[in-house]
Amino acid sequence: MASNIPAGVVIFPPSVRSVLEAISRAEAAGVGTAWVPSWPIGPDGLAIATAAAARTSKIGLATGISITYPTHPLARANQALVAAELAPGRFRLGIGSGHKVVMEGTYGLPFGKPLAHLREYVAVLRGMLWDGRVDMDGEYYRVHAALPPTVTPPRTPIVLGVLRKNMLRLAGEISDGAMLTSAGPSYIRSIARPALEEGARLAQRPRPPLIAASPILLTKDFGVVRQAAQAGFEHFARLPTYGKMFREAGFPLTADGRLSDELIHENYVYGDEDTIHRRLLALHEAGADEIAASIRPLTDPAREEAAILEILAGH
C-alpha cells in the first residue's frame, strides 16, 4: 500500500491449485504477503504455503491461521521447517486455538484452557524454530527434543490469531505478531492495540505488530455489501467469540443473530478504489501495523482482484 503500510492478501482455498495461482498473481502484482488460512476440514494451509514457497521467489508467505489442537507443536515445527527452508526469510507461521464448538464437536478434542494451551504450544515452537531445542514439562505438552546439527533454526516469526482481550494480551507477551480478524477501527483503537501493548509491557518486550485481517469488496452499493456480509457470517454465527467481540466493540448482533448495518459499515472495507484506500488507511491510523485483505469477489472477480491487488501493492 501507499504510505509504506505493509499489506498482504488472505487467499481462501476453494482448491489447492486456485490458491497457488492466486499467490502467483499476488506476487506478480507486487503484494507483500499471501496469507493462507486453514479450515477445520479441508486442504491444510501450511501445506499449501509450503507448496507456494517452492514456486515463488519474492512474496512473503504465512499461515493465517493454522489450528493448533489437532497437531502436536513438535510436528508443527517440523512442518514449518520445510516452508522456512524453501522460502528463507519469507515465511511466518500463524497459529490459533480455533473454537471450542469445532474442536470438541468436530474433532472430539477437549478444549480445556486455550490460553494455557497456546502458551505451551508457542514455547515448543519457539524452542525448536528459534533455539533448536526444547525441554518442557507442561500441563499440555511434555517435549524434550533438539534439531539435528545439520538443521539451523530458521527463527520463523510466530503469529497468533486473536479476537478478544485475553488472547491479545497473550500475543503481546509471546508472539511475533497478532492477526485480528473482522475488527474495525474502533475495536482496534480502543481494545486490541491497548491489550497487545499491555501484554508486551508485562513481558518487558517490544509490542509485536498488529495485523488487521479485513474483508474488501470493490463496490459502492451497500446493499451488495450487506448481502455478502450476511452470507459470509453464516459460517461464524455459531461461534460465540465473534458475537462477544462485536458487542465489546459497540456493535452487537441484532435480535435474530445477524450483523447490523452499523457493524458491516465498521468492519467491511468497501467502495471504489479511492474509498478502499482511505478505509485501509483508517485501519492503520487506528493502530493496525499491517493489513491482510480478504478479497470478496462480486460481479467481475478477475477485474476486482486485479484492482484490489494494485491498491495493496501501492501502485
LOBA-885490 format. One record per residue (C-alpha): residue number from 1; y, x, z. Coordinates in Angstrom, 1 decimal, always signed. Each point is the difference from the previous one (the first is absolute). Example, Ala and Ser with C-alpha at 12.3 -4.5 7.8 and 13.67 -1.06 7.14 Angstrom:
# LOBA-885490
+-----+--------+--------+--------+
!  nr !     py !     px !     pz !
+-----+--------+--------+--------+
!   1 !   -4.5 !  +12.3 !   +7.8 !
!   2 !   +3.4 !   +1.4 !   -0.7 !
+-----+--------+--------+--------+
END
This chain:
# LOBA-885490
+-----+--------+--------+--------+
!  nr !     py !     px !     pz !
+-----+--------+--------+--------+
!   1 !   +0.0 !   +0.0 !   +0.0 !
!   2 !   +3.6 !   +0.9 !   -0.3 !
!   3 !   +1.8 !   +1.3 !   +3.1 !
!   4 !   -3.0 !   +2.3 !   +0.6 !
!   5 !   -2.0 !   -2.6 !   +1.8 !
!   6 !   -3.8 !   +0.8 !   -0.3 !
!   7 !   -1.7 !   -2.9 !   -1.8 !
!   8 !   -3.5 !   -0.8 !   -1.0 !
!   9 !   -2.1 !   -2.9 !   -1.3 !
!  10 !   -2.9 !   -1.8 !   +1.7 !
!  11 !   -2.7 !   -0.7 !   -2.5 !
!  12 !   -2.6 !   -2.7 !   +0.9 !
!  13 !   -3.5 !   +0.4 !   -1.4 !
!  14 !   -1.1 !   -2.9 !   -2.3 !
!  15 !   -2.2 !   +2.7 !   -1.5 !
!  16 !   -0.3 !   +3.7 !   +0.5 !
!  17 !   +0.9 !   +0.8 !   -3.6 !
!  18 !   +3.1 !   -2.2 !   +0.1 !
!  19 !   +1.2 !   +1.9 !   +3.1 !
!  20 !   -0.5 !   +3.4 !   -1.5 !
!  21 !   +1.8 !   -1.1 !   -3.1 !
!  22 !   +2.9 !   -1.4 !   +2.0 !
!  23 !   +0.2 !   +3.3 !   +2.0 !
!  24 !   +0.2 !   +1.9 !   -3.3 !
!  25 !   +2.9 !   -2.3 !   -1.1 !
!  26 !   +1.8 !   +0.6 !   +3.3 !
!  27 !   -0.4 !   +3.7 !   -0.4 !
!  28 !   +1.3 !   -0.1 !   -3.6 !
!  29 !   +3.0 !   -2.0 !   +1.2 !
!  30 !   +0.9 !   +2.6 !   +2.7 !
!  31 !   -0.9 !   -2.1 !   +3.1 !
!  32 !   -0.5 !   +2.1 !   +3.1 !
!  33 !   -3.1 !   -1.5 !   +1.6 !
!  34 !   -2.8 !   -2.4 !   -0.9 !
!  35 !   -1.4 !   -1.8 !   +3.1 !
!  36 !   -3.5 !   -1.5 !   -0.4 !
!  37 !   -1.0 !   -2.7 !   +2.5 !
!  38 !   -3.5 !   -0.9 !   +1.1 !
!  39 !   -1.2 !   -3.6 !   +0.4 !
!  40 !   -2.6 !   -0.7 !   +2.7 !
!  41 !   -2.5 !   -0.6 !   -2.8 !
!  42 !   +0.5 !   +1.7 !   -3.4 !
!  43 !   +0.6 !   +3.3 !   -1.7 !
!  44 !   +0.9 !   +2.7 !   +2.6 !
!  45 !   +3.7 !   +1.2 !   -0.1 !
!  46 !   -0.8 !   +3.5 !   +1.0 !
!  47 !   -2.7 !   +0.3 !   -2.6 !
!  48 !   +2.5 !   -1.2 !   -2.6 !
!  49 !   +2.7 !   +2.3 !   +1.1 !
!  50 !   -2.5 !   +2.9 !   -0.2 !
!  51 !   -0.8 !   -1.0 !   -3.6 !
!  52 !   +3.7 !   -0.1 !   -0.7 !
!  53 !   +0.4 !   +3.5 !   +1.5 !
!  54 !   -2.2 !   +1.4 !   -2.7 !
!  55 !   +1.9 !   -1.5 !   -2.9 !
!  56 !   +3.7 !   +0.4 !   +1.2 !
!  57 !   +2.1 !   +3.1 !   +0.6 !
!  58 !   +3.3 !   -1.0 !   +1.5 !
!  59 !   +0.0 !   -3.4 !   +1.7 !
!  60 !   -0.6 !   -0.3 !   +3.7 !
!  61 !   -3.1 !   -1.9 !   +1.0 !
!  62 !   -0.6 !   -2.0 !   +3.1 !
!  63 !   -2.3 !   -2.6 !   +1.5 !
!  64 !   +2.0 !   -2.9 !   +1.2 !
!  65 !   -1.9 !   -0.9 !   +2.1 !
!  66 !   -3.7 !   +1.0 !   +0.5 !
!  67 !   -1.6 !   -2.0 !   +2.9 !
!  68 !   -1.3 !   +2.1 !   +2.8 !
!  69 !   -2.7 !   -2.0 !   +1.8 !
!  70 !   -2.8 !   +0.0 !   -2.7 !
!  71 !   +0.2 !   +3.8 !   -0.6 !
!  72 !   -0.5 !   +2.7 !   +2.7 !
!  73 !   +3.1 !   +2.3 !   +0.1 !
!  74 !   -2.1 !   +3.1 !   -0.7 !
!  75 !   -1.4 !   -1.6 !   -3.1 !
!  76 !   +3.5 !   -1.1 !   -1.0 !
!  77 !   +1.3 !   +3.6 !   +0.5 !
!  78 !   -2.8 !   +1.3 !   -2.2 !
!  79 !   +1.0 !   -2.5 !   -2.7 !
!  80 !   +3.7 !   +0.9 !   +0.3 !
!  81 !   -0.8 !   +3.7 !   -0.5 !
!  82 !   -1.0 !   -0.8 !   -3.6 !
!  83 !   +3.2 !   -1.8 !   -0.9 !
!  84 !   +2.0 !   +2.7 !   +1.7 !
!  85 !   -1.6 !   +2.8 !   -1.9 !
!  86 !   +0.3 !   -1.8 !   -3.4 !
!  87 !   +3.7 !   -0.8 !   +0.7 !
!  88 !   +1.3 !   +2.8 !   +2.2 !
!  89 !   +3.2 !   -0.9 !   +1.7 !
!  90 !   +0.0 !   -3.4 !   -1.7 !
!  91 !   -2.3 !   -2.1 !   +2.2 !
!  92 !   +0.7 !   -2.1 !   +3.1 !
!  93 !   -2.7 !   -1.8 !   +2.0 !
!  94 !   +1.2 !   -3.4 !   +1.1 !
!  95 !   -2.2 !   -1.8 !   +2.5 !
!  96 !   +0.2 !   -3.2 !   +2.1 !
!  97 !   -2.2 !   -2.0 !   +2.3 !
!  98 !   -0.1 !   -3.1 !   -2.1 !
!  99 !   -0.1 !   -3.4 !   +1.7 !
! 100 !   -2.3 !   -1.4 !   +2.7 !
! 101 !   -1.1 !   -3.0 !   -1.9 !
! 102 !   -1.1 !   +2.2 !   -2.9 !
! 103 !   -1.7 !   +2.7 !   +2.0 !
! 104 !   -1.9 !   -2.4 !   +2.2 !
! 105 !   -0.5 !   -2.8 !   -2.4 !
! 106 !   -0.8 !   +2.0 !   -3.2 !
! 107 !   -1.4 !   +3.3 !   +1.3 !
! 108 !   -1.4 !   -1.2 !   +3.3 !
! 109 !   +1.7 !   +2.9 !   +1.8 !
! 110 !   +1.7 !   -0.3 !   +3.4 !
! 111 !   +3.8 !   +0.4 !   -0.4 !
! 112 !   +0.5 !   +1.2 !   +3.6 !
! 113 !   +3.3 !   +1.7 !   +0.6 !
! 114 !   +1.5 !   +0.9 !   -3.4 !
! 115 !   +2.7 !   +2.3 !   +1.4 !
! 116 !   -2.5 !   +2.1 !   +2.0 !
! 117 !   -2.4 !   -0.1 !   -3.0 !
! 118 !   +2.7 !   +1.3 !   -2.3 !
! 119 !   +1.2 !   +2.7 !   +2.4 !
! 120 !   -3.5 !   +1.5 !   +0.1 !
! 121 !   -0.5 !   -0.5 !   -3.8 !
! 122 !   +3.2 !   +1.9 !   -0.8 !
! 123 !   -1.0 !   +2.7 !   +2.5 !
! 124 !   -3.3 !   +0.6 !   -1.9 !
! 125 !   +1.8 !   +0.0 !   -3.4 !
! 126 !   +2.7 !   +2.3 !   +1.3 !
! 127 !   -2.5 !   +2.4 !   +1.4 !
! 128 !   -2.0 !   +0.3 !   -3.2 !
! 129 !   +2.8 !   -0.3 !   -2.6 !
! 130 !   +2.5 !   +2.2 !   +1.9 !
! 131 !   -1.9 !   +2.3 !   +2.4 !
! 132 !   -3.4 !   +0.1 !   -1.7 !
! 133 !   -1.8 !   -1.0 !   +3.2 !
! 134 !   -0.2 !   -2.8 !   +2.6 !
! 135 !   -1.5 !   -0.2 !   +3.4 !
! 136 !   +0.5 !   -3.5 !   +1.5 !
! 137 !   -1.9 !   -2.3 !   +2.4 !
! 138 !   +1.9 !   -3.2 !   -0.1 !
! 139 !   -0.5 !   -3.7 !   +0.6 !
! 140 !   -0.8 !   -0.7 !   -3.7 !
! 141 !   -1.0 !   +3.3 !   -1.4 !
! 142 !   -1.8 !   +3.1 !   +1.2 !
! 143 !   +0.5 !   +2.7 !   -2.7 !
! 144 !   -0.8 !   +3.7 !   +0.0 !
! 145 !   +0.4 !   +1.5 !   -3.4 !
! 146 !   +1.6 !   +2.8 !   -2.0 !
! 147 !   +0.7 !   +0.6 !   -3.7 !
! 148 !   -2.1 !   +2.7 !   -1.6 !
! 149 !   +1.9 !   +3.3 !   -0.4 !
! 150 !   +0.3 !   -0.6 !   -3.8 !
! 151 !   +2.1 !   -3.1 !   +0.5 !
! 152 !   +3.7 !   +0.4 !   +0.9 !
! 153 !   +1.5 !   -3.0 !   +1.9 !
! 154 !   +2.4 !   -1.7 !   -2.5 !
! 155 !   +2.4 !   -1.3 !   +2.7 !
! 156 !   -0.1 !   -3.4 !   -1.7 !
! 157 !   +2.7 !   -2.3 !   +1.3 !
! 158 !   -1.4 !   -3.0 !   +1.9 !
! 159 !   +1.9 !   -3.3 !   -0.4 !
! 160 !   -0.6 !   -3.1 !   +2.2 !
! 161 !   +0.2 !   -3.5 !   -1.2 !
! 162 !   +2.2 !   -1.9 !   +2.4 !
! 163 !   +1.4 !   -3.5 !   +0.6 !
! 164 !   +1.1 !   -0.5 !   +3.6 !
! 165 !   +1.7 !   +2.0 !   +2.8 !
! 166 !   -3.1 !   +1.5 !   +1.7 !
! 167 !   -1.4 !   +1.4 !   -3.2 !
! 168 !   +3.4 !   +1.3 !   -1.0 !
! 169 !   +0.3 !   +1.9 !   +3.3 !
! 170 !   -3.4 !   +1.5 !   -0.5 !
! 171 !   +0.9 !   +1.0 !   -3.5 !
! 172 !   +3.1 !   +1.7 !   +1.4 !
! 173 !   -2.2 !   +1.9 !   +2.4 !
! 174 !   -2.9 !   +1.2 !   -2.2 !
! 175 !   +0.6 !   -0.6 !   -3.7 !
! 176 !   +1.7 !   +1.6 !   -3.0 !
! 177 !   +1.3 !   -3.3 !   -1.3 !
! 178 !   +0.0 !   -3.7 !   +0.8 !
! 179 !   -0.6 !   -2.5 !   -2.8 !
! 180 !   +1.5 !   -3.3 !   +0.8 !
! 181 !   -1.1 !   -3.0 !   -2.2 !
! 182 !   +2.0 !   -3.2 !   -0.7 !
! 183 !   +3.0 !   +0.7 !   +2.1 !
! 184 !   +3.6 !   -0.4 !   -1.0 !
! 185 !   +3.2 !   +1.8 !   +1.1 !
! 186 !   +0.5 !   -1.9 !   +3.2 !
! 187 !   -3.5 !   +0.8 !   +1.4 !
! 188 !   +0.3 !   +3.6 !   -1.1 !
! 189 !   +3.4 !   +0.5 !   +1.6 !
! 190 !   -0.5 !   -1.9 !   +3.3 !
! 191 !   -3.7 !   +0.6 !   +0.7 !
! 192 !   -1.9 !   +2.4 !   -2.2 !
! 193 !   +2.3 !   +3.0 !   -0.1 !
! 194 !   +0.8 !   -0.1 !   +3.8 !
! 195 !   -3.7 !   -0.3 !   +0.9 !
! 196 !   -0.9 !   +2.9 !   -2.2 !
! 197 !   +2.8 !   +2.1 !   +1.5 !
! 198 !   -1.2 !   -1.0 !   +3.5 !
! 199 !   -3.5 !   +1.3 !   -0.7 !
! 200 !   +1.3 !   +3.2 !   -1.4 !
! 201 !   +2.1 !   +0.6 !   +3.1 !
! 202 !   -3.0 !   -0.7 !   +2.3 !
! 203 !   -1.9 !   +2.7 !   -1.9 !
! 204 !   +3.0 !   +2.3 !   -0.2 !
! 205 !   -0.4 !   +0.4 !   -3.7 !
! 206 !   +2.1 !   -0.8 !   -3.1 !
! 207 !   -0.1 !   -3.6 !   -1.1 !
! 208 !   -2.4 !   -0.4 !   -2.9 !
! 209 !   +1.3 !   -1.8 !   -3.2 !
! 210 !   +0.0 !   -3.8 !   -0.2 !
! 211 !   -1.4 !   -1.3 !   -3.3 !
! 212 !   +0.9 !   -3.5 !   -1.0 !
! 213 !   -2.7 !   -1.7 !   -2.1 !
! 214 !   +1.8 !   -2.8 !   -1.7 !
! 215 !   -0.9 !   -2.5 !   -2.7 !
! 216 !   +2.2 !   +0.1 !   -3.1 !
! 217 !   +0.5 !   -2.7 !   -2.7 !
! 218 !   +2.2 !   +0.4 !   -3.0 !
! 219 !   +1.5 !   -3.5 !   -0.1 !
! 220 !   +3.2 !   -1.7 !   +1.1 !
! 221 !   -1.9 !   -3.3 !   +0.4 !
! 222 !   -0.5 !   -0.6 !   +3.7 !
! 223 !   -2.4 !   -2.8 !   -0.8 !
! 224 !   -2.3 !   +2.4 !   -1.7 !
! 225 !   +0.3 !   +2.4 !   +2.9 !
! 226 !   -0.9 !   -2.7 !   +2.5 !
! 227 !   -3.0 !   -1.0 !   -2.0 !
! 228 !   -1.3 !   +3.6 !   -0.3 !
! 229 !   +0.7 !   +0.6 !   +3.7 !
! 230 !   -1.8 !   -3.0 !   +1.3 !
! 231 !   -3.0 !   +0.7 !   -2.3 !
! 232 !   -0.1 !   +3.6 !   +1.2 !
! 233 !   +0.2 !   -1.0 !   +3.6 !
! 234 !   -3.1 !   -2.1 !   -0.1 !
! 235 !   -2.2 !   +3.1 !   +0.5 !
! 236 !   +2.0 !   +1.0 !   +3.1 !
! 237 !   +0.5 !   -3.5 !   +1.5 !
! 238 !   -3.1 !   +0.4 !   +2.3 !
! 239 !   +1.2 !   +3.3 !   +1.4 !
! 240 !   +2.2 !   -0.8 !   +3.0 !
! 241 !   +1.6 !   +3.4 !   +0.2 !
! 242 !   +2.2 !   -0.8 !   -3.0 !
! 243 !   +1.2 !   -3.3 !   +1.4 !
! 244 !   +0.9 !   +1.8 !   +3.3 !
! 245 !   +1.9 !   +2.7 !   -1.9 !
! 246 !   +2.0 !   -2.6 !   -2.0 !
! 247 !   +0.8 !   -1.9 !   +3.2 !
! 248 !   +1.3 !   +3.2 !   +1.6 !
! 249 !   +2.1 !   +0.6 !   -3.0 !
! 250 !   +1.7 !   -3.4 !   +0.5 !
! 251 !   -1.8 !   -1.7 !   -3.0 !
! 252 !   -2.9 !   -2.0 !   +1.5 !
! 253 !   -2.5 !   -1.7 !   -2.3 !
! 254 !   +0.6 !   -3.7 !   -0.7 !
! 255 !   -1.8 !   -2.7 !   +2.0 !
! 256 !   -2.8 !   -0.1 !   -2.7 !
! 257 !   -0.4 !   +3.8 !   +0.2 !
! 258 !   +1.9 !   +0.9 !   -3.2 !
! 259 !   +2.7 !   +2.5 !   -0.7 !
! 260 !   +3.6 !   -1.3 !   +0.4 !
! 261 !   +2.5 !   +0.5 !   -2.8 !
! 262 !   +2.0 !   +2.2 !   +2.3 !
! 263 !   -3.0 !   +2.2 !   +0.7 !
! 264 !   -0.8 !   +0.3 !   -3.7 !
! 265 !   +3.6 !   +1.0 !   -0.8 !
! 266 !   +0.0 !   +2.5 !   +2.8 !
! 267 !   -3.4 !   +1.7 !   -0.8 !
! 268 !   -0.3 !   -0.3 !   -3.8 !
! 269 !   +2.0 !   +2.3 !   -2.3 !
! 270 !   +0.9 !   -2.0 !   -3.1 !
! 271 !   +2.7 !   -0.5 !   -2.6 !
! 272 !   +1.0 !   +2.0 !   -3.1 !
! 273 !   -0.1 !   +3.8 !   -0.1 !
! 274 !   +3.3 !   +0.5 !   +1.7 !
! 275 !   -0.7 !   -2.5 !   +2.7 !
! 276 !   -3.5 !   +1.5 !   +0.7 !
! 277 !   +1.6 !   +3.4 !   +0.3 !
! 278 !   +2.6 !   -1.3 !   +2.5 !
! 279 !   -2.7 !   -1.7 !   +2.1 !
! 280 !   -2.1 !   +3.2 !   +0.1 !
! 281 !   +3.1 !   +1.9 !   +1.1 !
! 282 !   +0.5 !   -2.7 !   +2.8 !
! 283 !   -3.5 !   +0.9 !   +1.3 !
! 284 !   +0.9 !   +3.6 !   +0.1 !
! 285 !   +3.3 !   -0.7 !   +1.7 !
! 286 !   -1.9 !   -2.1 !   +2.6 !
! 287 !   -2.1 !   +3.0 !   +0.9 !
! 288 !   -2.8 !   +0.5 !   -2.5 !
! 289 !   -0.4 !   +3.6 !   -1.1 !
! 290 !   -2.2 !   -0.8 !   -3.0 !
! 291 !   -0.8 !   -3.0 !   -2.2 !
! 292 !   -3.5 !   -1.1 !   -1.1 !
! 293 !   +0.5 !   -2.8 !   -2.5 !
! 294 !   -2.7 !   -2.6 !   -0.7 !
! 295 !   +0.8 !   -1.3 !   -3.5 !
! 296 !   -0.9 !   -3.7 !   -0.4 !
! 297 !   -0.4 !   -0.8 !   -3.7 !
! 298 !   +1.3 !   -3.3 !   -1.3 !
! 299 !   +0.5 !   -0.9 !   -3.7 !
! 300 !   +0.0 !   +3.4 !   -1.7 !
! 301 !   -1.9 !   +2.5 !   +2.2 !
! 302 !   +0.3 !   +3.0 !   -2.2 !
! 303 !   +3.8 !   -0.3 !   -0.4 !
! 304 !   +0.5 !   -0.8 !   +3.7 !
! 305 !   -2.1 !   +2.9 !   +1.1 !
! 306 !   +1.9 !   +2.4 !   -2.3 !
! 307 !   +3.4 !   -1.2 !   +1.2 !
! 308 !   -0.9 !   +0.3 !   +3.7 !
! 309 !   -1.6 !   +3.4 !   -0.4 !
! 310 !   +3.2 !   +1.2 !   -1.7 !
! 311 !   +1.9 !   -1.2 !   +3.1 !
! 312 !   -2.4 !   +1.7 !   +2.4 !
! 313 !   +0.2 !   +3.2 !   -2.0 !
! 314 !   +3.8 !   +0.0 !   +0.1 !
! 315 !   +0.6 !   -0.1 !   -3.7 !
+-----+--------+--------+--------+
END
